[in-house]
């Protein structure tokens, strides 16, 4: 009988470097309450109804770290790609947090205590405490975390690793696995479990990469949006195979006009520098002097745009604030000019054919795609667009090679190759 592996403490700590759990309020009280709650849940295992079902009968799993509306639309496009190839897919997500659109076939808990309670047990808690007791040094991202909350995170994440190991050990075959973000705290235990079984696993890039969010690459391969991402990974992860598949969830191209009819300023809860505020103020005043409607689009997590220095004064310069309740795909109109600083809305808008301008300072660190757009935009009213000269159209295609049906076909072929690889191992 093969002994089930346990994740090392170093692996668990590294897995906690990226995720929403680092931005929660009142972490000390959350940690203490969470630890008590997990122990009570572990003692009541026979009394609770577990959500922890495991998908069966499919050879491909899609692990969703971002299961809310935007992530659900992304996954639906992947499922359509799989359908084109005749592949059956099991979607893995936390059903407590998932959008109703997401057809979850296998429950895997997030690190939230009510989710962990569905899979916790006394042996798993004991393994978690062993991991906590062996912590020697902390990654920089965890150094500020209060002790009680850190204890909860390590114990809870260890429980998730134990559950991932059991799921992988009881699988009838080697699943091929696709993740939307391999370094996220949510997906890491499943990535680790797939690697311990030598099962093929690939990342279908969901966000535009930076060194801190996507490096080092944990998967065997990557499905990227365009040549900019391909070049980024070729430089930083040259041994990892990259397939350019575009953006399957983005449909069509917007027609453009000679001049923008509306300016959509995208907030991403970032702190703006004084020079960025002045630059954006100038853009807004110029737009209004030309009769262009100015709309502020808040980040979905902050509809009041109260987060991030500099945004409140900009809010006073726009004509209206959108509700941020719909996707950019639904909100954007022909003739729009989309302006951002760090928001990746600029990349999506560019892929849809809209004009874009990235107003970030030259020395601000950006994701590879936003950096490419910023460095090639002459100004907010001479921006990249499909109707522009050939060099600008080529730049758009370098960021997102294809969209819609062609992208779904490319994703489908890549998924088919992944499943074939799993069958041959």
C-alpha positions in Angstrom: 0.0 0.0 0.0 1.4 3.4 -1.1 1.6 5.9 1.7 -0.2 9.1 1.0 2.3 12.1 0.8 2.0 15.1 3.1 2.8 18.6 1.9 5.9 20.1 3.4 5.6 23.2 5.7 7.6 25.2 3.1 5.0 24.3 0.4 2.1 25.3 2.6 3.7 28.6 3.5 4.6 29.4 -0.1 1.0 28.6 -1.1 -0.3 31.3 1.3 1.7 34.1 -0.4 -1.1 35.0 -2.8 -4.8 35.2 -2.1 -7.7 37.3 -0.8 -7.0 35.9 2.7 -4.2 38.5 3.1 -6.5 41.4 2.8 -9.2 40.6 5.3 -10.1 42.9 8.2 -9.8 41.9 11.9 -7.4 39.0 11.2 -6.7 38.3 14.9 -10.3 37.6 15.8 -10.8 35.7 12.6 -7.9 33.5 13.4 -9.1 32.7 17.0 -12.7 32.1 15.9 -11.6 30.0 12.9 -9.4 27.7 15.0 -12.2 27.0 17.5 -14.7 26.5 14.7 -12.5 24.0 12.9 -12.0 21.9 16.0 -15.7 21.9 16.7 -16.4 20.9 13.1 -13.8 18.1 13.3 -15.5 16.7 16.4 -18.9 16.7 14.7 -17.9 14.9 11.5 -20.6 12.2 11.8 -23.3 14.9 12.3 -22.7 17.1 9.4 -23.7 16.8 5.8 -20.5 17.0 3.7 -20.3 19.0 0.5 -17.0 17.3 -0.3 -18.1 15.3 -3.3 -15.5 14.2 -5.9 -16.1 14.3 -9.6 -16.1 10.9 -11.4 -16.1 9.7 -14.9 -14.3 12.5 -16.6 -10.6 12.8 -17.7 -10.4 16.6 -17.4 -10.8 18.8 -14.4 -11.0 22.6 -14.5 -10.0 24.1 -11.2 -11.5 27.6 -10.6 -9.7 29.9 -8.1 -12.0 32.8 -9.2 -15.5 31.4 -9.2 -17.5 34.7 -9.1 -19.2 36.2 -12.2 -16.2 37.2 -14.1 -14.5 33.8 -13.4 -17.7 31.9 -14.2 -17.9 33.5 -17.7 -14.3 32.5 -18.3 -15.0 28.9 -17.3 -18.1 28.7 -19.4 -15.9 29.6 -22.4 -13.5 26.8 -21.5 -16.4 24.3 -21.2 -17.6 25.3 -24.7 -14.1 24.7 -26.0 -14.1 21.3 -24.5 -17.5 20.5 -26.0 -16.2 21.3 -29.4 -13.6 18.5 -28.9 -16.1 16.1 -27.4 -14.5 16.2 -23.9 -16.3 15.8 -20.7 -15.2 18.2 -17.9 -15.5 18.3 -14.2 -15.5 21.9 -12.8 -13.8 22.1 -9.4 -14.7 25.0 -7.2 -16.1 26.1 -3.8 -19.8 26.0 -4.3 -20.3 28.3 -1.3 -18.6 31.2 -3.2 -19.4 30.3 -6.8 -21.6 32.2 -9.1 -24.9 30.4 -10.0 -23.7 30.2 -13.6 -20.9 27.9 -12.7 -21.7 24.1 -13.1 -19.6 22.8 -10.3 -19.1 19.1 -10.4 -16.6 18.7 -7.5 -16.5 20.6 -4.3 -13.1 21.8 -3.1 -13.1 24.2 -0.2 -11.7 27.6 -0.1 -9.7 28.6 3.0 -12.8 30.2 4.6 -13.7 28.4 7.9 -17.2 27.5 6.8 -15.8 25.9 3.7 -13.0 24.0 5.4 -15.5 22.7 7.9 -16.9 20.4 5.2 -13.6 18.4 4.9 -11.9 18.8 8.3 -11.3 15.9 10.6 -9.2 15.3 13.7 -6.4 13.5 11.9 -6.2 16.4 9.4 -6.2 18.9 12.2 -3.3 17.0 13.9 -1.3 17.2 10.6 -2.1 20.9 10.4 -0.8 21.5 13.9 2.4 19.5 13.1 2.9 21.8 10.1 2.4 24.9 12.2 4.9 23.7 14.9 7.6 23.2 12.2 7.4 26.7 10.9 10.9 28.2 11.1 10.7 31.3 8.9 7.9 33.2 7.1 7.7 34.5 3.5 7.6 38.3 3.4 4.0 38.3 2.5 3.1 36.6 5.8 5.5 38.5 8.1 2.8 41.1 9.1 0.0 38.5 9.8 -1.0 38.3 13.4 -0.1 35.0 15.2 -3.6 33.8 15.7 -4.6 34.3 12.1 -1.3 32.8 10.8 -2.0 29.7 12.9 -5.5 29.4 11.4 -4.1 29.9 7.8 -1.4 27.2 8.2 -3.7 24.7 9.9 -6.6 25.3 7.4 -4.3 25.2 4.4 -2.8 21.9 5.6 -6.3 20.5 5.9 -6.9 21.5 2.3 -3.6 19.8 1.2 -4.7 16.6 3.0 -8.0 16.7 1.3 -6.4 17.2 -2.1 -4.0 14.3 -1.5 -6.9 12.0 -0.6 -8.9 13.1 -3.7 -5.9 12.4 -6.0 -5.2 9.0 -4.3 -8.7 7.8 -4.8 -8.9 8.9 -8.5 -9.5 6.0 -10.9 -7.2 7.5 -13.4 -4.7 10.4 -13.8 -6.8 13.4 -14.4 -5.6 16.1 -16.8 -6.0 19.3 -14.9 -6.4 22.9 -16.0 -6.2 25.8 -13.5 -6.9 29.5 -14.0 -4.2 30.6 -11.6 -1.6 28.0 -10.4 0.0 30.1 -7.7 -3.3 31.1 -6.0 -3.8 29.8 -2.4 -7.0 28.1 -3.6 -5.5 26.1 -6.4 -2.1 25.3 -4.9 -3.1 22.1 -3.0 -4.6 20.6 -6.2 -1.6 21.6 -8.3 0.6 20.0 -5.7 -1.5 16.8 -5.7 -1.4 16.5 -9.5 2.3 16.9 -9.5 2.8 14.2 -6.8 0.9 11.9 -9.1 2.8 13.0 -12.2 -0.5 13.9 -13.8 -0.4 16.6 -16.5 -1.5 20.1 -15.4 -1.6 23.3 -17.3 -2.5 27.0 -16.6 -5.0 28.8 -18.8 -3.9 32.3 -17.9 -6.8 34.2 -16.4 -5.0 37.5 -15.4 -2.2 39.4 -17.1 1.0 38.1 -15.6 3.6 39.8 -13.3 6.6 38.1 -11.8 5.0 38.1 -8.3 1.8 36.5 -9.5 2.8 33.9 -12.0 6.4 33.0 -11.3 7.9 30.5 -10.8 5.5 28.6 -13.0 4.2 25.4 -11.2 2.4 23.7 -14.1 3.8 21.7 -17.0 2.4 24.2 -19.6 0.6 27.5 -20.2 -2.1 28.7 -22.4 -1.5 32.4 -23.0 -3.4 35.3 -24.6 -0.8 36.5 -27.1 2.8 37.1 -28.1 3.4 39.5 -25.2 2.6 36.8 -22.6 4.5 34.2 -24.7 7.6 36.5 -24.6 7.2 37.1 -20.9 7.2 33.4 -20.1 9.9 32.6 -22.6 12.2 35.1 -20.7 11.2 34.0 -17.2 10.3 30.3 -17.6 12.0 29.1 -20.7 11.5 25.4 -20.0 7.7 25.7 -19.8 5.7 25.2 -23.0 3.4 28.0 -24.0 0.5 27.8 -26.4 -1.1 31.0 -27.6 -4.9 30.6 -27.4 -6.3 34.1 -27.1 -9.3 35.0 -25.0 -12.2 32.6 -25.5 -14.7 34.6 -23.4 -14.4 37.8 -25.4 -16.8 38.0 -28.4 -16.3 40.1 -31.5 -14.8 43.5 -32.2 -16.4 46.8 -31.6 -16.6 49.2 -34.6 -14.6 52.4 -34.0 -15.3 56.0 -34.8 -12.9 58.8 -35.7 -13.3 60.3 -32.2 -14.3 58.7 -29.0 -17.8 59.3 -27.9 -17.4 58.2 -24.2 -14.5 57.8 -21.8 -14.6 54.9 -19.4 -12.2 55.4 -16.5 -11.5 52.0 -14.7 -10.8 52.0 -11.0 -8.9 49.1 -9.6 -8.5 50.2 -5.9 -4.9 51.2 -6.5 -3.2 54.2 -4.9 -2.5 56.8 -7.5 0.7 58.9 -7.5 0.4 62.7 -7.7 1.6 62.7 -11.3 -1.0 60.0 -12.2 -3.8 62.0 -10.6 -2.7 65.1 -12.6 -2.4 63.0 -15.8 -5.9 61.6 -15.3 -7.3 65.1 -14.4 -5.9 66.4 -17.7 -7.4 63.5 -19.7 -10.8 64.0 -18.1 -10.8 67.8 -18.6 -9.7 67.4 -22.3 -12.4 64.9 -22.9 -15.1 67.1 -21.4 -13.9 70.1 -23.4 -14.5 68.0 -26.5 -18.0 67.0 -25.4 -17.0 63.4 -24.5 -19.1 61.8 -21.7 -16.8 60.7 -18.8 -17.8 57.7 -16.8 -16.0 56.2 -13.8 -16.2 52.4 -13.6 -15.6 51.2 -10.0 -13.9 48.0 -9.1 -16.6 45.4 -8.4 -15.4 45.0 -4.8 -15.6 48.8 -4.2 -18.6 50.3 -5.8 -18.1 53.6 -3.9 -14.6 54.0 -5.2 -13.5 54.9 -1.7 -10.4 52.6 -1.8 -7.2 54.0 -3.3 -5.6 57.4 -2.9 -6.5 60.0 -5.6 -9.8 58.5 -6.7 -12.2 60.6 -4.8 -11.0 63.8 -6.5 -11.3 62.2 -9.9 -14.8 61.1 -9.0 -15.8 64.7 -8.9 -14.7 65.3 -12.5 -16.7 62.6 -14.2 -20.3 62.9 -15.5 -21.4 59.6 -13.8 -20.4 56.5 -12.0 -21.4 53.1 -13.4 -22.9 50.5 -11.1 -20.0 48.1 -11.8 -22.6 45.3 -11.7 -22.1 44.2 -15.3 -19.1 42.9 -17.1 -16.9 45.1 -19.3 -18.1 43.1 -22.2 -21.7 44.1 -21.5 -20.9 47.7 -20.5 -18.5 48.8 -23.3 -19.9 50.6 -26.3 -18.7 51.3 -29.8 -16.5 54.4 -29.8 -15.5 54.1 -26.1 -12.1 55.2 -24.9 -11.1 53.0 -21.9 -8.6 54.6 -19.5 -6.9 52.7 -16.7 -3.8 52.7 -14.5 -3.4 49.1 -13.3 -6.8 47.7 -14.2 -6.6 44.9 -16.8 -9.9 46.3 -18.2 -7.6 48.0 -20.7 -6.5 44.6 -22.1 -10.0 43.3 -22.4 -11.1 46.5 -24.1 -8.3 46.4 -26.5 -9.1 42.8 -27.4 -12.7 43.9 -28.1 -11.5 46.7 -30.4 -11.9 49.7 -28.2 -9.5 52.5 -27.9 -7.4 52.3 -24.7 -4.9 54.4 -22.7 -2.8 53.3 -19.8 -2.1 56.3 -17.6 0.5 54.7 -15.3 3.7 56.4 -14.4 6.7 55.2 -16.5 8.3 53.7 -13.3 5.2 51.9 -12.0 5.5 48.2 -12.2 2.8 46.7 -14.4 1.7 43.4 -15.7 3.4 42.5 -19.0 0.4 43.3 -21.2 -0.4 46.6 -19.5 3.3 47.6 -19.7 3.3 46.8 -23.5 0.2 49.0 -24.0 1.5 51.8 -21.9 4.8 52.0 -23.7 3.1 52.1 -27.1 0.3 54.6 -26.4 1.2 58.1 -27.6 -1.7 59.6 -25.7 -5.3 59.2 -24.7 -6.6 60.6 -28.0 -4.2 58.7 -30.3 -4.5 55.3 -28.8 -4.4 51.8 -30.2 -7.4 50.7 -32.2 -8.3 48.2 -34.9 -9.1 51.0 -37.3 -5.7 52.6 -36.7 -2.6 52.2 -38.9 -1.3 48.6 -39.4 1.4 48.9 -36.7 -1.2 49.7 -34.1 -3.5 46.8 -35.2 -0.5 44.5 -35.0 0.1 45.7 -31.5 -3.4 44.8 -30.5 -3.0 41.3 -31.9 0.2 40.8 -30.1 -1.6 41.4 -26.8 -4.6 39.1 -27.6 -4.1 37.0 -30.7 -7.6 35.9 -31.2 -11.0 36.0 -29.5 -14.4 34.3 -29.7 -14.8 31.1 -31.8 -11.2 31.0 -33.1 -9.9 31.2 -29.5 -12.4 28.5 -28.3 -11.1 26.2 -31.1 -7.5 26.8 -30.0 -8.4 26.2 -26.4 -10.2 23.0 -27.4 -7.3 21.6 -29.3 -5.0 22.4 -26.3 -7.4 20.6 -23.9 -7.5 17.6 -26.2 -3.7 17.4 -26.3 -3.7 17.6 -22.4 -6.1 14.7 -22.1 -4.1 12.6 -24.6 -1.0 13.3 -22.6 -2.7 12.1 -19.4 -3.8 8.9 -21.1 -0.3 8.1 -22.2 1.3 8.5 -18.8 
